[in-house]
Amino acid sequence: MSANPARVASMRDVTCMAALDTMPHIADRIRNLLGHGRRITVARRLTYTDRPPEVTTGLTVDEITDWRSGNGIGVHLKPGIHGFSVSAHPGENDTEVGEWKRYHAADGSDPFQRRENMTEVHISGGLSGNGPASTDLLVIRHWNSAGVCEERVVAFDAGPVEGEYRAGRWLYGMALGPADMEGRLLAWDRGRVPDADLELWTGRAAELMSVIADEGR
Protein backbone atom coordinates (compact mmCIF):
# COMPACT_ATOMS: atom_id res chain seq x y z
CA MET A 1 0.00 0.00 0.00
CA SER A 2 1.25 3.46 -0.91
CA ALA A 3 0.82 6.01 1.87
CA ASN A 4 2.22 9.50 2.22
CA PRO A 5 2.69 10.33 5.92
CA ALA A 6 2.39 14.06 5.12
CA ARG A 7 -1.34 13.59 4.44
CA VAL A 8 -1.81 13.18 8.21
CA ALA A 9 -0.89 16.86 8.56
CA SER A 10 -3.18 18.10 5.78
CA MET A 11 -6.36 15.98 5.58
CA ARG A 12 -9.07 16.88 8.08
CA ASP A 13 -10.45 13.34 8.17
CA VAL A 14 -7.70 10.75 7.99
CA THR A 15 -7.11 7.14 8.99
CA CYS A 16 -3.49 6.13 9.49
CA MET A 17 -1.23 3.65 11.20
CA ALA A 18 1.08 4.68 14.02
CA ALA A 19 4.67 4.43 12.75
CA LEU A 20 7.89 6.37 13.13
CA ASP A 21 7.10 8.43 10.01
CA THR A 22 3.52 9.29 11.03
CA MET A 23 3.91 9.81 14.79
CA PRO A 24 5.08 13.46 14.62
CA HIS A 25 1.93 14.37 12.65
CA ILE A 26 -0.35 12.24 14.84
CA ALA A 27 1.06 13.82 18.02
CA ASP A 28 0.60 17.34 16.62
CA ARG A 29 -3.01 16.62 15.67
CA ILE A 30 -3.80 15.20 19.11
CA ARG A 31 -2.23 18.20 20.83
CA ASN A 32 -4.30 20.53 18.62
CA LEU A 33 -7.52 18.63 19.42
CA LEU A 34 -6.79 18.90 23.14
CA GLY A 35 -5.74 22.55 23.05
CA HIS A 36 -9.14 24.27 23.15
CA GLY A 37 -10.15 23.75 26.79
CA ARG A 38 -13.09 21.51 25.95
CA ARG A 39 -14.64 18.81 28.10
CA ILE A 40 -13.86 15.34 26.83
CA THR A 41 -15.78 12.06 26.62
CA VAL A 42 -13.90 8.76 26.30
CA ALA A 43 -15.54 5.48 25.32
CA ARG A 44 -13.43 2.33 25.80
CA ARG A 45 -14.22 -1.19 24.65
CA LEU A 46 -12.51 -4.48 23.87
CA THR A 47 -13.59 -5.34 20.35
CA TYR A 48 -13.70 -9.12 20.86
CA THR A 49 -16.51 -8.94 23.44
CA ASP A 50 -20.17 -7.98 23.17
CA ARG A 51 -20.06 -5.88 26.30
CA PRO A 52 -21.10 -2.23 25.95
CA PRO A 53 -18.27 0.31 26.06
CA GLU A 54 -17.20 2.04 29.25
CA VAL A 55 -18.09 5.70 28.77
CA THR A 56 -16.62 8.47 30.92
CA THR A 57 -17.78 12.07 30.44
CA GLY A 58 -16.75 15.45 31.81
CA LEU A 59 -13.00 14.83 31.52
CA THR A 60 -10.35 17.51 31.06
CA VAL A 61 -6.65 17.44 30.20
CA ASP A 62 -4.32 16.85 33.14
CA GLU A 63 -0.98 16.31 31.38
CA ILE A 64 0.38 15.57 27.90
CA THR A 65 3.75 13.83 27.72
CA ASP A 66 6.16 12.58 25.07
CA TRP A 67 6.53 8.80 25.05
CA ARG A 68 9.08 6.40 23.60
CA SER A 69 11.82 9.02 23.24
CA GLY A 70 9.56 11.23 21.15
CA ASN A 71 7.99 8.38 19.17
CA GLY A 72 4.72 8.53 21.07
CA ILE A 73 2.31 10.73 22.98
CA GLY A 74 0.64 10.02 26.32
CA VAL A 75 -2.42 11.90 27.57
CA HIS A 76 -3.54 11.93 31.20
CA LEU A 77 -7.10 13.11 31.84
CA LYS A 78 -8.76 14.14 35.07
CA PRO A 79 -10.47 13.29 37.32
CA GLY A 80 -9.08 9.82 37.73
CA ILE A 81 -7.08 7.71 35.30
CA HIS A 82 -8.88 7.89 31.97
CA GLY A 83 -6.01 8.62 29.60
CA PHE A 84 -4.84 7.23 26.30
CA SER A 85 -1.65 6.98 24.30
CA VAL A 86 -0.32 6.36 20.79
CA SER A 87 3.23 5.22 20.09
CA ALA A 88 5.53 3.54 17.58
CA HIS A 89 8.47 1.28 18.31
CA PRO A 90 11.74 1.47 16.33
CA GLY A 91 12.43 -1.79 14.56
CA GLU A 92 8.80 -2.84 14.76
CA ASN A 93 6.69 0.11 13.54
CA ASP A 94 9.19 1.91 11.32
CA THR A 95 6.99 2.95 8.36
CA GLU A 96 3.27 3.35 7.81
CA VAL A 97 3.53 1.40 4.55
CA GLY A 98 4.93 -1.54 6.49
CA GLU A 99 2.23 -1.26 9.14
CA TRP A 100 -0.56 -1.29 6.56
CA LYS A 101 0.97 -4.40 4.99
CA ARG A 102 0.97 -6.13 8.38
CA TYR A 103 -2.58 -4.92 9.04
CA HIS A 104 -4.00 -6.34 5.81
CA ALA A 105 -1.98 -9.56 6.00
CA ALA A 106 -3.51 -10.46 9.37
CA ASP A 107 -7.28 -10.85 9.34
CA GLY A 108 -7.49 -12.38 12.81
CA SER A 109 -8.86 -15.76 11.77
CA ASP A 110 -5.44 -17.41 11.89
CA PRO A 111 -3.74 -17.14 15.33
CA PHE A 112 -0.36 -17.15 13.60
CA GLN A 113 -1.35 -14.21 11.37
CA ARG A 114 -3.23 -12.06 13.85
CA ARG A 115 -2.70 -8.36 14.26
CA GLU A 116 -0.15 -7.69 16.99
CA ASN A 117 1.60 -4.59 18.32
CA MET A 118 0.00 -2.15 15.90
CA THR A 119 -2.20 0.91 16.25
CA GLU A 120 -4.74 2.34 13.84
CA VAL A 121 -5.74 5.97 14.37
CA HIS A 122 -8.66 7.90 12.87
CA ILE A 123 -8.58 11.68 13.30
CA SER A 124 -11.23 14.25 12.45
CA GLY A 125 -10.14 17.84 13.12
CA GLY A 126 -7.08 19.15 14.89
CA LEU A 127 -5.36 20.60 11.84
CA SER A 128 -2.81 23.32 12.52
CA GLY A 129 -4.40 26.77 12.57
CA ASN A 130 -7.99 25.49 12.71
CA GLY A 131 -10.31 26.09 15.60
CA PRO A 132 -12.45 23.48 17.38
CA ALA A 133 -15.43 21.93 15.60
CA SER A 134 -18.44 19.94 16.74
CA THR A 135 -17.36 17.03 14.51
CA ASP A 136 -13.86 16.68 16.00
CA LEU A 137 -13.13 13.06 16.89
CA LEU A 138 -10.26 10.71 17.71
CA VAL A 139 -10.51 6.91 17.44
CA ILE A 140 -7.58 4.72 18.54
CA ARG A 141 -7.58 0.96 17.95
CA HIS A 142 -4.56 -0.82 19.43
CA TRP A 143 -3.70 -4.52 19.09
CA ASN A 144 -1.39 -5.77 21.85
CA SER A 145 1.13 -8.61 21.73
CA ALA A 146 -1.66 -11.15 22.31
CA GLY A 147 -3.69 -9.85 19.38
CA VAL A 148 -6.33 -8.23 21.62
CA CYS A 149 -7.78 -5.00 20.25
CA GLU A 150 -8.76 -2.14 22.55
CA GLU A 151 -10.67 0.74 21.01
CA ARG A 152 -10.92 4.22 22.50
CA VAL A 153 -13.19 6.88 21.05
CA VAL A 154 -12.42 10.43 22.20
CA ALA A 155 -15.09 13.08 21.59
CA PHE A 156 -15.30 16.75 22.53
CA ASP A 157 -18.00 19.20 23.56
CA ALA A 158 -18.46 22.60 21.92
CA GLY A 159 -16.14 24.55 24.18
CA PRO A 160 -15.51 25.88 27.71
CA VAL A 161 -18.72 27.97 27.62
CA GLU A 162 -21.14 26.24 25.29
CA GLY A 163 -23.66 29.09 25.20
CA GLU A 164 -21.05 31.58 24.08
CA TYR A 165 -19.73 29.12 21.51
CA ARG A 166 -23.17 28.59 20.00
CA ALA A 167 -23.97 32.30 19.99
CA GLY A 168 -20.58 33.08 18.48
CA ARG A 169 -21.25 30.53 15.75
CA TRP A 170 -24.49 32.27 14.83
CA LEU A 171 -22.91 35.76 14.85
CA TYR A 172 -20.07 34.53 12.66
CA GLY A 173 -22.51 32.91 10.27
CA MET A 174 -24.58 36.09 9.89
CA ALA A 175 -21.65 38.51 9.69
CA LEU A 176 -21.71 38.78 5.87
CA GLY A 177 -25.46 38.42 5.45
CA PRO A 178 -27.91 35.58 4.82
CA ALA A 179 -26.42 34.69 1.42
CA ASP A 180 -23.13 33.59 3.03
CA MET A 181 -24.58 32.17 6.24
CA GLU A 182 -24.74 28.49 5.23
CA GLY A 183 -21.14 28.40 4.02
CA ARG A 184 -19.81 30.23 7.07
CA LEU A 185 -21.69 27.98 9.49
CA LEU A 186 -20.33 24.93 7.67
CA ALA A 187 -16.81 26.34 7.94
CA TRP A 188 -17.33 26.84 11.69
CA ASP A 189 -18.67 23.31 12.17
CA ARG A 190 -15.80 21.80 10.17
CA GLY A 191 -13.13 23.60 12.20
CA ARG A 192 -12.02 25.82 9.31
CA VAL A 193 -12.35 29.08 11.21
CA PRO A 194 -8.99 30.35 12.52
CA ASP A 195 -8.58 30.53 16.29
CA ALA A 196 -8.39 34.34 16.13
CA ASP A 197 -11.83 34.56 14.49
CA LEU A 198 -13.22 32.00 16.91
CA GLU A 199 -12.04 34.07 19.87
CA LEU A 200 -13.36 37.28 18.27
CA TRP A 201 -16.89 36.02 17.70
CA THR A 202 -17.24 34.06 20.94
CA GLY A 203 -15.98 37.19 22.72
CA ARG A 204 -18.61 39.32 21.00
CA ALA A 205 -21.23 36.73 21.88
CA ALA A 206 -20.16 36.86 25.53
CA GLU A 207 -20.47 40.66 25.54
CA LEU A 208 -23.91 40.47 23.96
CA MET A 209 -25.11 37.83 26.41
CA SER A 210 -23.79 39.90 29.31
CA VAL A 211 -25.69 42.97 28.14
CA ILE A 212 -28.88 40.94 27.74
CA ALA A 213 -28.44 39.48 31.22
CA ASP A 214 -27.95 42.98 32.72
CA GLU A 215 -31.08 44.29 31.01
CA GLY A 216 -33.10 41.42 32.41
CA ARG A 217 -32.23 42.23 36.02
Residue pairs with C-beta under 8 A, 6 or more apart in sequence:
1 97
1 100
1 101
1 104
2 97
3 16
3 17
3 96
3 97
3 100
5 16
5 19
5 21
5 22
5 25
5 96
6 25
7 14
7 16
8 14
8 16
8 22
8 25
8 26
8 29
8 123
9 25
9 28
9 29
9 127
9 128
10 127
12 124
12 125
12 127
12 130
12 190
12 191
13 122
13 123
13 124
14 122
14 123
15 120
15 121
15 122
15 123
16 22
16 25
16 26
16 96
16 120
16 121
16 123
17 93
17 96
17 99
17 100
17 103
17 118
17 119
17 120
17 121
18 26
18 72
18 86
18 87
18 88
18 93
18 99
18 118
18 119
18 120
18 121
19 88
19 93
19 94
19 95
19 96
19 98
19 99
20 71
20 88
20 90
20 93
20 94
20 95
21 94
21 95
21 96
22 88
22 96
23 71
23 72
23 73
23 86
23 87
23 88
26 73
26 86
26 121
26 123
27 66
27 72
27 73
27 86
28 126
28 128
29 123
29 126
29 127
30 64
30 73
30 75
30 86
30 123
30 126
30 138
31 64
31 73
31 126
32 125
32 126
32 127
32 128
32 130
33 123
33 125
33 126
33 136
33 138
33 154
33 156
34 40
34 61
34 64
34 75
36 131
36 132
36 156
36 159
36 160
37 60
37 159
37 160
38 132
38 156
38 157
38 158
38 159
38 160
39 57
39 58
39 59
39 60
39 156
39 157
40 59
40 60
40 61
40 77
40 154
40 155
40 156
40 157
41 55
41 56
41 57
41 58
41 59
41 154
41 155
41 156
41 157
42 55
42 56
42 59
42 77
42 82
42 84
42 152
42 153
42 154
42 155
43 53
43 54
43 55
43 56
43 152
43 153
43 155
44 53
44 54
44 55
44 56
44 150
44 151
44 152
44 153
45 51
45 52
45 53
45 54
45 150
45 151
46 148
46 149
46 150
46 151
47 141
47 149
47 150
47 151
48 148
48 149
53 151
53 153
56 80
56 82
59 77
59 78
59 79
59 82
60 77
60 78
61 75
61 76
61 77
61 78
62 76
62 77
62 78
62 83
63 75
63 76
64 73
64 74
64 75
64 76
65 73
65 74
65 75
65 76
66 72
66 73
66 74
67 73
67 74
67 85
67 87
68 87
68 88
68 89
71 87
71 88
71 89
71 90
72 85
72 86
72 87
72 88
73 85
73 86
73 87
74 83
74 84
74 85
74 87
75 83
75 84
75 85
76 83
77 83
84 140
84 152
84 154
86 119
86 121
86 140
86 142
87 119
88 94
88 119
89 117
92 117
93 99
93 117
93 118
93 119
99 118
102 115
102 118
103 115
103 118
103 120
105 113
106 113
106 114
106 115
106 116
107 113
108 114
108 115
108 147
111 147
114 143
114 147
115 143
115 147
115 149
116 143
116 144
116 145
116 146
116 147
117 143
117 144
117 145
118 142
118 143
119 140
119 141
119 142
119 143
120 140
120 141
120 142
121 138
121 139
121 140
121 141
122 137
122 138
122 139
123 137
123 138
124 135
124 136
124 137
124 138
125 132
125 133
125 135
125 136
125 137
125 191
126 136
126 138
126 191
127 191
129 194
129 195
130 191
130 192
130 193
130 194
130 195
131 188
131 191
131 193
131 194
131 195
131 197
131 198
132 156
132 158
132 159
132 191
132 198
133 188
133 189
133 190
133 191
133 192
134 158
134 189
135 189
135 190
135 191
136 155
136 156
136 191
137 153
137 154
137 155
137 156
138 153
138 154
138 155
139 151
139 152
139 153
139 154
140 151
140 152
140 154
141 149
141 150
141 151
142 149
142 150
143 149
144 150
158 165
158 166
159 165
159 202
161 202
161 206
163 209
164 202
164 205
164 206
164 209
165 202
165 205
167 202
167 205
167 206
167 208
167 209
168 198
168 201
168 202
168 203
168 204
168 205
168 206
169 185
169 188
169 189
169 201
170 205
171 201
171 204
171 205
171 208
172 184
172 185
172 188
172 193
172 197
172 201
173 181
173 182
173 184
173 185
173 188
174 181
175 184
175 201
176 184
187 193
